[in-house]
Amino acid sequence: MSFDTNYEKPEPTREEIQSVSGPLVLEFGATWCGFCQGAQSAIREAIEAVPGVRHVKVGDGKGKLLGRSFTVKLWPTLIFLKEGQEHSRLVRPSQSEEIRQALESITTAL
């Protein structure tokens, strides 16, 4: 799957996330967030370098249940899941290499 560019869509439910098979990266943030904008090239580079990973941007903020269920406090927050279970997370990543290393935790033995 390719890099998701859209924060502005309905957020999935926690149940939908937990039912996803295979590797999944949730990216919590907001379109207007400067930290999110600054991290996009590193996130895109890492995601596009690892085929078979589903990437979903989740618009976060007041009243957004999915972000609260994952206790997201800062943006962007990347949550790396495999078979619906969290394996790792990165808060405000700035280097594609650190994202690639986290991707390894959910893509080994694909």
C-alpha distances in whole Angstrom, upper triangle without the diagonal:
4,7,9,12,14,16,19,17,19,18,17,20,20,21,17,16,18,17,13,13,12,10,10,11,13,14,18,20,21,21,25,24,25,24,20,21,22,19,16,17,17,14,12,13,12,9,8,11,9,7,6,6,5,7,10,13,16,19,22,26,29,28,25,25,21,22,26,25,23,26,24,27,25,22,20,19,16,16,15,15,15,16,17,19,19,19,20,20,20,22,22,21,22,21,17,19,20,16,15,18,17,14,16,17,15,13,17,18,14
4,6,9,12,15,17,17,19,18,18,21,22,23,19,18,20,20,16,16,15,13,12,11,13,13,17,18,19,18,22,22,23,21,18,18,19,17,13,14,14,11,9,11,11,7,6,10,9,8,9,8,7,7,10,12,15,18,21,24,28,28,24,25,22,22,26,25,23,26,23,26,24,21,18,18,16,17,15,16,17,19,19,21,20,21,20,20,19,21,21,19,20,19,16,18,19,15,15,18,17,14,17,19,16,15,19,20,17
4,6,9,12,15,15,17,17,17,20,21,22,19,17,20,21,17,18,16,14,12,10,11,11,14,15,16,15,18,18,19,18,14,14,15,13,10,10,11,8,6,9,9,6,6,10,11,10,11,9,8,6,8,9,13,15,18,21,25,26,22,23,20,20,23,23,21,23,21,23,21,17,15,15,13,15,14,16,17,19,19,21,20,20,19,18,17,18,17,16,17,16,13,16,17,13,14,17,16,14,17,19,16,16,20,22,19
4,6,8,11,11,14,13,14,17,19,20,17,16,19,19,16,18,17,15,12,10,10,9,12,12,13,12,16,16,18,17,13,13,16,13,10,12,13,10,9,12,12,9,10,14,14,14,13,11,9,6,6,6,10,12,15,19,22,22,19,20,17,17,21,21,20,22,19,21,19,16,14,15,13,14,15,16,18,19,18,20,19,20,19,18,17,18,17,17,18,18,16,19,19,15,16,19,18,16,19,20,18,18,22,24,21
4,7,9,10,14,14,16,19,21,23,20,18,22,22,20,22,21,18,15,13,12,10,12,11,11,10,13,14,15,15,11,11,14,12,9,11,13,11,9,13,14,12,12,16,17,17,17,15,12,9,9,7,10,11,14,18,21,22,19,21,18,18,22,23,21,23,20,21,19,15,13,15,14,16,17,19,21,23,22,23,22,23,22,19,18,18,17,17,17,18,17,20,20,17,18,22,20,18,22,23,21,22,25,27,25
4,5,7,10,11,13,17,19,21,18,17,21,22,19,22,21,19,16,14,12,10,11,10,9,8,12,13,15,16,12,12,15,14,12,14,16,14,13,16,17,15,16,19,20,19,19,17,14,11,8,6,8,8,12,15,18,19,16,18,16,16,20,21,20,21,18,20,18,15,13,15,15,17,18,19,22,23,21,23,22,24,22,20,19,19,18,18,20,21,20,23,23,19,21,24,22,20,24,25,23,23,27,29,26
4,6,9,9,12,15,17,19,17,16,20,21,19,22,22,20,16,14,11,9,8,7,6,6,10,11,14,14,11,12,15,14,12,16,17,14,14,18,18,16,18,21,21,21,21,18,15,11,8,5,5,5,8,11,14,15,12,15,13,13,16,18,17,18,15,17,15,12,11,13,13,15,17,19,21,23,20,22,21,23,21,18,18,17,16,17,19,21,20,23,22,19,21,24,21,21,24,24,23,24,28,30,27
4,7,9,12,15,18,20,18,17,21,22,21,24,24,22,19,17,14,12,11,10,8,8,11,13,16,17,14,14,18,17,15,19,20,18,18,21,22,20,21,24,24,24,23,21,17,14,11,8,8,6,10,12,14,14,12,15,14,14,17,19,19,20,17,19,18,15,15,16,17,18,21,21,24,25,22,24,23,26,24,22,21,20,20,21,22,25,24,27,26,23,25,28,25,24,28,28,26,27,31,33,30
4,6,9,12,15,17,15,15,19,19,18,21,22,21,17,16,13,13,12,12,11,11,15,16,19,20,16,17,21,20,18,21,22,19,19,23,23,20,21,25,24,23,22,20,16,14,10,9,8,7,11,13,15,15,12,14,13,14,17,18,18,20,18,20,20,17,16,17,17,18,20,20,23,23,20,23,22,25,24,22,22,22,22,23,25,26,25,28,27,24,26,28,25,24,28,27,25,26,30,32,29
4,7,9,13,14,12,13,17,17,17,20,22,21,17,17,14,14,13,13,13,14,17,18,22,22,19,20,23,22,20,24,25,21,21,25,25,22,23,27,26,25,23,20,17,15,11,10,8,8,11,13,14,13,10,11,11,13,15,16,17,19,17,20,20,18,18,18,18,18,20,20,22,22,19,21,21,24,24,22,23,22,23,24,26,28,27,30,28,25,27,29,26,25,28,27,25,27,30,31,29
4,7,9,12,10,10,14,15,14,18,19,18,15,14,11,11,10,12,12,14,17,18,21,20,17,19,22,21,19,23,23,20,20,24,23,20,22,25,24,23,21,18,15,13,9,9,6,7,9,11,13,11,8,9,7,9,12,12,13,15,14,17,17,16,15,15,15,15,17,16,19,19,16,18,18,21,20,19,20,19,20,22,24,26,25,28,26,23,25,26,23,22,25,24,22,24,27,29,27
4,7,8,6,7,10,11,11,15,16,16,13,13,10,12,12,14,15,17,21,21,24,23,20,22,25,22,21,24,24,20,21,24,23,20,22,25,23,22,20,17,14,13,9,10,8,10,12,14,16,14,10,9,7,10,13,12,13,16,15,18,19,18,17,16,15,14,15,14,16,16,13,15,16,19,19,18,20,20,22,23,26,27,26,28,26,23,24,26,22,21,24,23,20,22,25,26,24
4,5,5,6,9,10,11,15,17,17,14,15,12,14,14,16,18,20,23,23,26,25,22,25,27,25,24,27,27,23,24,27,25,22,25,27,25,25,22,19,16,15,12,13,11,13,13,15,16,13,10,8,6,10,11,10,11,14,15,18,20,19,19,17,17,15,16,15,16,15,12,14,15,19,19,19,21,21,23,24,28,29,28,29,27,24,26,27,23,22,25,23,21,23,26,27,25
4,5,5,6,9,10,14,16,15,13,14,11,14,13,17,19,22,24,23,26,25,22,25,27,25,24,27,26,23,24,27,25,22,25,27,24,24,21,18,16,15,13,14,12,14,14,16,17,15,11,9,6,9,10,8,9,12,13,17,19,19,18,16,15,13,14,12,14,13,9,11,12,16,17,16,19,20,22,23,27,28,27,28,26,23,24,25,21,21,23,21,18,21,24,25,24
4,5,5,6,9,12,15,16,14,15,14,17,17,20,22,25,28,27,30,28,26,28,30,28,27,30,29,25,26,29,26,24,26,28,25,24,21,19,16,17,15,17,15,17,17,19,20,18,15,12,10,13,14,11,12,16,17,21,23,22,22,19,18,15,16,13,14,12,9,11,13,17,19,19,22,23,25,26,30,31,29,30,28,25,26,27,23,22,24,22,19,22,24,25,23
4,6,5,7,10,13,14,12,14,12,15,16,19,21,23,26,26,29,27,24,27,29,26,25,27,27,23,24,26,24,21,23,25,23,22,18,16,13,14,12,14,13,16,17,19,21,18,15,13,10,14,15,13,14,17,18,21,23,22,21,19,17,15,15,13,13,11,9,12,14,17,19,19,22,23,25,25,28,29,27,29,27,24,25,25,22,21,23,21,18,20,23,23,21
4,5,5,9,11,11,9,10,9,12,13,17,19,22,25,24,26,24,22,24,26,23,22,25,24,20,21,23,21,18,21,23,20,19,16,14,11,12,10,12,11,15,15,18,20,18,15,13,9,12,14,11,11,15,15,19,20,19,18,16,14,11,11,9,10,9,6,9,10,14,15,15,18,19,22,22,25,26,24,25,23,20,21,22,18,17,19,18,15,17,20,21,19
4,6,8,11,11,10,12,12,15,16,20,22,25,28,27,29,27,24,27,29,26,25,27,26,22,23,26,23,20,23,24,21,21,17,15,13,14,13,16,15,18,18,21,22,20,17,14,12,14,15,12,12,16,17,21,22,22,21,18,16,12,12,9,9,7,4,7,9,13,15,16,19,21,23,24,27,27,26,26,24,21,22,22,19,18,19,17,14,17,19,20,18
4,6,10,11,11,14,14,17,19,22,25,27,30,29,32,30,27,29,31,28,27,29,28,24,24,27,24,21,23,25,21,20,17,15,13,15,14,17,17,20,21,24,25,23,20,17,14,17,18,15,16,19,20,24,25,24,23,21,18,15,14,11,10,7,6,9,12,15,18,19,22,24,26,26,29,29,27,28,26,23,24,24,21,19,21,19,15,17,19,19,17
4,7,8,8,11,12,15,17,21,23,25,28,27,30,28,25,27,28,25,24,26,24,21,21,23,21,17,19,21,18,16,13,11,9,12,12,15,15,19,20,23,25,24,20,18,15,17,19,17,16,20,20,24,24,23,21,19,16,14,12,9,8,6,6,9,12,14,16,17,20,22,24,24,27,27,24,25,24,20,21,21,18,16,18,16,13,14,17,17,15
4,7,8,12,14,17,20,23,26,27,31,30,32,29,26,29,30,26,25,26,25,21,22,23,20,17,19,20,16,15,11,10,10,13,14,17,18,22,23,26,29,27,23,22,18,20,22,19,18,22,22,26,27,25,23,21,18,15,13,9,7,5,7,10,12,14,16,18,21,24,26,25,28,27,24,25,23,20,20,20,18,15,16,15,11,12,14,14,11
4,7,10,13,16,19,23,25,27,30,29,30,28,25,27,28,24,23,24,22,19,19,20,17,15,16,17,13,12,8,8,8,11,13,17,18,22,23,27,29,28,25,23,19,21,23,21,19,22,22,26,26,24,22,20,16,14,11,8,5,5,8,10,12,12,15,16,19,22,24,23,25,24,21,21,20,17,16,17,15,12,13,12,8,8,11,11,8
4,7,10,13,16,20,23,24,27,26,27,25,22,24,24,21,20,21,19,15,16,17,14,11,14,14,10,10,7,5,6,9,11,14,16,20,21,25,27,27,23,22,18,19,21,19,17,20,20,23,23,21,19,16,13,11,7,6,4,7,8,9,10,10,12,13,16,19,20,19,21,20,18,18,17,14,13,14,11,8,10,9,5,6,10,11,9
4,7,10,13,16,19,21,24,22,24,22,19,21,22,18,17,19,17,13,14,16,13,10,13,14,11,11,9,6,5,6,8,11,12,16,17,21,24,23,20,19,15,15,18,16,14,18,17,20,20,18,16,13,10,8,6,5,6,8,8,9,9,10,11,12,14,16,18,17,20,19,17,18,16,13,13,14,11,9,12,11,8,9,13,14,12
4,6,10,13,16,17,20,19,20,18,15,17,18,15,14,16,14,10,12,14,11,9,12,14,12,12,11,7,6,5,6,8,10,14,15,18,22,22,18,17,14,13,17,15,13,16,14,17,16,14,12,10,6,6,5,6,9,11,10,11,9,10,10,9,11,13,14,13,16,16,14,15,14,10,11,13,10,8,12,11,9,11,14,17,15
4,6,10,13,15,18,16,18,16,13,16,17,14,13,16,15,11,13,16,14,11,15,17,15,16,14,11,9,6,5,6,7,10,11,15,18,18,14,14,10,10,13,13,10,13,11,14,14,12,10,8,6,5,7,8,11,13,11,12,10,12,11,9,10,12,13,13,16,17,16,17,16,12,14,16,12,12,15,14,12,15,18,20,19
4,6,10,12,14,13,14,12,9,12,14,11,10,13,13,9,11,14,13,11,14,17,16,17,16,13,11,7,6,5,6,8,9,13,16,17,14,14,11,10,13,14,11,13,10,12,11,9,6,6,5,7,9,11,15,17,15,15,13,14,12,10,10,10,10,11,14,15,14,16,15,12,14,16,13,13,17,16,15,17,20,23,21
4,7,10,12,11,13,11,9,12,14,12,12,15,15,12,14,17,16,15,18,20,20,21,20,16,14,11,9,6,5,6,6,9,13,14,11,12,9,7,11,12,10,11,8,10,9,6,5,5,6,8,11,13,17,19,16,16,14,16,14,11,11,10,10,12,15,17,17,19,17,14,17,19,16,16,20,19,18,20,24,26,25
4,7,9,7,10,9,6,9,12,11,11,15,15,12,14,18,17,16,19,22,22,23,22,19,17,13,11,7,6,5,5,8,12,14,11,13,12,9,12,15,13,13,9,10,8,5,5,7,9,12,15,17,21,23,20,20,18,19,17,14,12,10,10,12,14,17,17,20,18,16,19,21,18,19,22,22,21,23,27,29,28
4,5,5,9,9,7,9,12,12,12,15,16,14,16,19,20,18,21,23,24,25,25,21,19,15,13,9,8,5,6,8,11,14,12,15,14,12,15,17,16,16,12,12,11,8,8,11,13,15,18,20,24,26,23,24,21,23,21,17,16,14,13,15,16,19,20,23,21,19,22,24,22,22,26,26,24,26,30,32,31
4,6,8,10,7,7,11,12,11,14,16,14,15,19,20,18,20,23,24,25,25,22,20,16,14,10,10,8,10,11,14,17,15,18,17,15,18,21,20,20,16,16,14,11,10,13,15,18,21,23,26,28,25,26,24,26,23,20,18,16,14,16,17,20,20,23,22,20,23,25,23,23,27,27,26,28,31,34,32
4,6,9,8,8,11,13,12,16,18,17,18,21,22,21,23,26,27,28,28,25,23,19,17,13,13,10,11,12,14,17,16,19,19,17,19,22,21,21,17,16,14,11,11,15,17,20,23,25,29,31,28,29,26,28,25,22,20,17,15,17,17,20,21,25,24,22,25,27,25,26,29,30,29,31,34,37,35
4,6,5,6,9,10,11,14,16,15,16,19,20,20,22,25,25,27,28,24,22,19,17,13,13,10,10,11,14,17,16,19,18,15,18,21,19,18,14,13,10,8,8,12,15,18,21,24,27,29,27,27,24,25,22,19,16,14,11,14,14,18,19,22,21,19,23,24,23,23,27,27,27,29,32,35,33
4,5,5,6,9,10,13,14,14,16,18,19,20,22,24,25,27,28,25,24,20,19,15,16,14,14,15,18,21,20,22,21,18,21,24,22,20,17,15,12,9,9,13,16,19,22,25,29,31,29,29,26,26,23,20,17,14,11,13,12,16,17,21,20,19,22,24,23,24,27,28,28,29,32,35,34
4,5,5,6,9,12,12,12,14,16,17,18,20,22,23,25,26,23,22,18,17,14,15,14,13,14,18,21,19,21,20,17,19,22,19,18,14,13,9,7,7,10,13,16,19,22,26,28,26,26,23,23,20,16,13,10,7,9,9,13,15,17,16,15,19,20,19,20,24,24,24,26,29,32,31
4,5,5,6,10,11,10,12,14,15,15,17,20,21,22,23,20,19,15,14,11,12,11,11,13,17,19,17,19,18,15,18,20,18,17,14,13,10,6,5,9,11,14,17,20,23,26,24,24,21,22,19,15,12,10,8,9,10,13,14,17,16,14,17,19,18,19,22,23,22,24,27,30,29
4,6,5,8,10,10,11,14,15,16,17,19,21,23,24,21,20,16,16,12,14,13,14,16,20,22,20,23,21,18,22,24,21,21,17,17,13,10,9,12,14,17,20,23,26,28,27,27,24,25,22,18,16,14,11,11,11,13,14,18,17,16,19,21,20,20,24,25,25,26,29,32,30
4,6,7,8,10,11,13,14,16,17,19,21,23,25,22,21,18,18,15,17,16,17,18,22,25,23,25,23,20,23,25,22,22,18,18,14,11,10,13,14,18,20,23,26,29,28,28,24,24,21,18,15,13,9,9,8,11,12,15,15,14,17,19,19,20,23,24,24,25,28,31,30
4,6,6,6,9,10,11,12,14,16,17,20,21,18,18,15,15,13,15,15,16,18,22,24,22,23,21,18,22,23,20,20,17,16,13,10,8,10,11,15,16,20,23,26,24,24,21,21,18,15,11,10,7,7,6,8,9,12,12,11,14,16,15,16,19,20,21,22,24,28,27
4,6,5,6,8,10,10,12,14,16,18,19,16,16,13,13,11,14,14,16,19,22,24,22,23,21,19,22,24,21,22,18,18,15,12,9,12,12,15,16,19,22,25,24,24,22,21,19,16,14,13,10,10,9,10,10,13,14,11,14,17,16,16,19,21,20,21,24,27,25
4,5,5,6,9,10,11,12,15,17,19,17,17,14,16,14,17,18,20,22,26,28,25,27,24,22,26,27,24,25,21,22,18,15,13,15,14,17,18,21,23,26,26,26,24,23,20,18,15,15,13,11,9,9,8,12,13,11,13,16,16,16,19,21,21,21,24,27,25
4,6,5,6,9,10,11,13,16,18,16,16,14,15,15,17,19,20,23,26,28,25,27,24,22,25,26,22,23,20,20,17,14,12,13,12,15,15,19,21,24,24,24,21,20,17,15,12,13,11,8,6,6,4,8,9,8,10,12,13,13,16,18,18,18,21,24,23
4,6,5,6,8,10,11,14,15,12,13,10,12,11,14,16,17,20,24,26,22,23,20,19,22,23,20,21,18,19,16,13,10,11,9,12,12,16,18,21,21,21,18,17,15,13,11,12,10,8,8,8,6,9,10,7,9,12,11,11,14,16,16,16,19,22,21
4,6,5,6,8,10,12,14,12,12,10,12,12,15,17,19,22,26,27,24,25,22,21,25,25,22,24,21,22,19,16,13,14,12,15,15,17,19,22,22,22,20,20,18,16,15,16,14,12,11,11,8,12,13,10,11,14,14,12,16,18,17,17,20,22,21
4,6,5,6,9,12,14,13,14,12,15,15,19,21,22,26,29,31,27,28,25,24,27,28,25,26,23,24,21,18,16,16,14,17,16,19,20,23,23,24,22,20,19,17,15,17,15,12,11,9,6,9,11,9,9,13,13,12,14,17,17,16,19,22,20
4,6,5,7,10,12,10,12,11,14,15,18,20,22,25,29,30,26,27,24,22,26,25,22,24,21,23,20,18,15,15,12,14,13,15,17,20,20,21,18,17,15,14,13,15,14,11,11,9,5,7,9,6,5,9,10,8,11,13,13,13,15,18,17
4,5,6,8,9,7,9,7,11,12,16,18,20,24,27,28,25,25,21,21,24,24,21,23,20,22,20,17,15,14,11,13,11,14,15,18,18,19,17,16,15,14,14,16,15,13,14,12,9,11,12,8,8,11,11,8,11,13,12,11,15,17,15
4,5,7,9,9,10,10,13,14,18,21,23,27,30,31,27,28,25,24,28,27,24,27,24,26,24,21,18,18,15,16,15,17,18,20,21,22,21,20,19,18,17,19,19,16,16,14,11,12,14,11,10,14,14,11,13,16,15,13,16,18,16
4,6,10,10,12,12,16,17,21,24,26,29,33,34,30,30,27,26,29,29,26,28,26,27,25,22,20,19,16,17,15,17,18,21,22,22,21,19,18,18,18,20,19,16,16,14,10,11,13,11,8,12,13,10,11,15,14,12,14,17,15
4,7,7,10,11,15,17,20,23,25,29,32,33,29,29,25,25,28,27,24,26,24,27,25,22,20,19,15,16,13,14,14,17,18,19,18,17,16,17,17,20,20,17,18,15,12,12,13,11,8,11,11,8,9,12,11,8,11,13,11
4,6,9,11,14,17,20,24,26,30,33,33,29,29,25,26,29,28,25,28,26,29,27,24,22,21,17,17,15,15,14,16,18,19,19,18,19,19,20,22,23,20,21,19,15,16,17,14,12,14,14,10,12,14,12,9,12,13,10
4,7,10,13,16,19,23,25,29,32,31,28,27,23,24,27,25,23,26,25,28,27,24,22,20,17,16,13,13,12,13,15,17,17,17,18,18,20,23,23,21,22,21,17,18,18,15,13,15,14,11,12,13,10,8,11,12,8
4,6,10,13,16,19,21,25,28,28,24,24,20,20,23,22,20,23,21,24,23,21,18,17,13,12,10,10,10,12,13,14,14,14,14,15,16,19,20,18,20,18,15,16,16,12,11,13,12,8,10,12,9,8,11,13,10
4,7,10,13,16,19,22,25,25,21,21,17,18,21,20,18,21,20,23,22,19,17,16,12,12,10,10,10,12,12,14,14,15,15,15,16,19,19,18,20,19,17,18,18,14,14,16,14,11,14,14,11,11,15,16,13
4,7,10,13,15,19,22,22,19,19,15,15,19,18,16,19,17,20,19,16,13,13,10,10,9,10,12,14,13,15,14,15,15,14,14,16,16,15,17,17,15,17,16,12,13,16,13,11,14,15,12,13,17,19,16
4,6,10,12,16,19,19,15,16,12,13,16,16,14,17,15,18,17,14,12,12,10,10,11,11,14,15,13,15,14,16,16,14,15,16,16,16,18,19,17,19,18,15,16,18,16,14,17,17,15,16,20,22,19
4,7,9,13,16,17,13,14,12,11,15,16,14,16,13,16,14,11,10,10,9,11,12,14,16,18,16,17,16,18,17,14,14,14,14,15,17,18,17,20,18,15,17,19,17,16,19,19,17,19,23,25,23
4,6,10,13,13,9,11,8,8,12,13,12,13,11,13,13,11,10,10,10,11,13,14,17,18,16,17,16,18,17,15,15,14,15,16,19,20,20,22,20,17,20,22,19,18,22,21,19,21,25,27,25
4,7,10,11,8,11,9,9,12,14,13,14,11,13,12,10,10,11,12,14,17,18,21,22,19,20,19,21,20,17,17,15,15,17,19,22,21,24,22,20,22,24,21,21,25,24,23,25,28,30,28
4,7,8,6,9,8,6,9,11,11,11,9,10,10,8,9,10,12,13,17,18,21,23,19,20,18,21,19,16,16,14,14,17,19,22,22,25,23,20,23,25,21,22,25,24,23,26,29,31,30
4,6,6,9,10,8,9,12,13,12,9,9,10,10,12,12,15,16,20,21,25,26,22,23,21,23,21,18,18,16,16,19,21,24,25,28,25,23,26,27,24,25,29,28,26,29,32,35,33
4,6,9,11,9,9,13,14,13,11,11,13,13,15,16,18,19,23,24,27,28,24,24,23,26,24,21,21,18,19,22,25,28,29,31,28,26,30,31,28,28,32,30,29,32,35,37,36
4,6,9,9,8,11,13,13,12,13,15,16,17,17,19,19,23,23,26,26,23,23,22,25,24,22,22,20,21,24,27,30,30,33,30,28,31,32,28,29,32,30,29,32,35,37,36
4,6,6,7,9,11,11,10,12,14,14,15,14,16,16,19,19,23,23,19,20,19,22,21,19,20,18,19,22,25,27,27,30,27,25,27,28,25,25,29,27,25,28,31,33,32
4,6,5,6,9,10,10,13,15,15,16,15,16,15,18,18,21,21,17,18,17,20,20,18,19,18,20,23,26,28,28,30,27,25,27,28,24,25,28,26,24,27,30,32,30
4,5,5,6,9,9,12,14,14,14,12,13,12,14,14,17,17,13,14,14,17,17,15,17,16,18,20,23,25,25,27,24,21,24,25,21,21,24,22,20,23,26,28,27
4,5,5,6,5,8,10,10,11,9,11,10,14,14,18,19,15,15,13,16,15,13,14,13,15,17,21,23,23,25,22,20,22,23,19,20,23,21,20,23,26,28,27
4,5,5,6,8,11,13,14,12,14,13,16,16,20,20,17,16,15,18,17,15,16,15,17,20,23,25,26,27,24,22,25,25,22,23,26,23,22,26,28,31,30
4,6,8,11,14,15,16,13,14,12,15,14,17,17,14,13,12,16,15,14,16,16,19,21,24,26,26,27,24,22,25,24,21,22,24,22,20,24,26,28,27
4,6,9,12,13,13,10,11,9,11,12,15,16,12,11,9,12,12,10,12,12,15,17,21,23,23,24,20,19,21,21,17,18,21,18,17,21,23,26,25
4,6,9,12,13,10,12,11,14,15,18,20,16,15,12,15,13,11,13,12,15,17,21,23,23,24,21,20,23,22,19,20,23,21,20,24,26,29,28
4,6,8,9,7,9,9,13,15,18,20,17,16,13,15,13,10,11,9,11,14,17,20,21,22,19,17,21,21,17,19,22,20,20,23,26,28,28
4,7,9,8,12,12,16,18,22,24,21,19,16,18,15,12,12,9,11,14,17,20,21,23,20,19,22,22,19,21,24,23,23,26,28,31,31
4,6,6,10,12,16,18,22,25,22,21,17,18,15,12,10,7,7,11,14,17,18,20,17,16,20,21,18,20,23,22,22,25,28,31,30
3,5,9,11,15,18,21,24,21,21,18,19,16,12,10,7,6,9,12,15,16,18,16,15,18,19,17,18,22,21,21,24,26,30,29
4,6,10,13,16,20,22,20,19,16,17,14,10,8,6,5,8,10,13,14,16,14,12,16,17,15,16,19,19,19,21,24,27,26
4,6,10,13,17,19,17,16,13,14,11,7,6,4,6,8,11,13,14,16,13,11,15,15,12,14,17,16,16,19,22,25,24
4,6,10,13,16,14,14,11,11,8,5,5,6,8,8,11,13,12,14,11,9,12,12,9,10,14,13,13,15,18,21,20
4,6,10,13,11,10,7,8,6,4,7,9,11,11,15,16,15,16,13,10,13,13,9,10,13,11,11,14,16,19,18
4,7,10,9,8,6,6,5,6,8,11,14,13,16,16,14,15,12,10,11,11,7,7,10,8,7,10,13,15,15
4,7,6,5,4,5,7,9,12,15,17,17,20,20,18,18,16,13,14,14,10,9,11,9,6,10,12,14,13
4,5,5,7,7,10,12,15,18,21,20,23,22,20,20,18,15,15,15,12,10,11,9,5,8,10,11,10
4,6,9,10,13,15,19,21,24,23,26,26,23,23,22,19,19,18,15,14,14,12,9,11,13,13,12
4,7,9,12,14,17,19,22,22,25,25,23,24,21,19,19,19,16,14,16,13,11,13,15,16,15
4,6,9,12,15,18,21,21,24,24,23,22,20,18,18,17,14,14,15,12,10,13,15,16,16
4,6,8,12,14,17,17,21,21,20,20,17,15,16,15,11,12,13,10,9,13,14,16,16
4,7,11,14,17,16,19,19,18,17,14,13,14,12,8,9,10,7,7,11,12,14,15
4,7,10,14,13,16,16,15,15,11,10,12,10,7,9,10,8,9,12,14,17,17
4,7,10,10,13,14,14,14,11,9,12,11,7,10,12,10,11,14,16,20,20
4,6,6,10,11,11,12,8,8,11,11,8,11,13,12,13,16,18,22,22
4,6,9,12,13,14,11,10,14,14,12,14,17,16,17,20,22,25,25
4,6,10,12,13,11,10,14,15,13,15,18,18,19,21,24,27,27
4,6,8,10,7,7,11,12,11,13,16,16,17,19,21,25,24
4,7,9,8,9,12,13,13,15,17,18,20,21,23,27,26
4,5,6,7,9,10,11,13,15,17,18,19,21,24,24
4,6,5,6,9,10,10,12,15,16,16,18,21,21
4,5,5,6,9,10,11,13,15,15,16,20,20
4,5,5,6,9,10,12,14,15,16,20,20
4,5,5,6,9,10,11,12,14,18,18
4,5,5,6,9,10,10,12,15,15
4,5,5,7,10,10,11,15,15
4,5,5,7,9,11,14,15
4,5,6,6,9,12,12
4,5,5,6,10,10
4,6,6,10,11
4,6,9,9
4,6,6
4,6
4
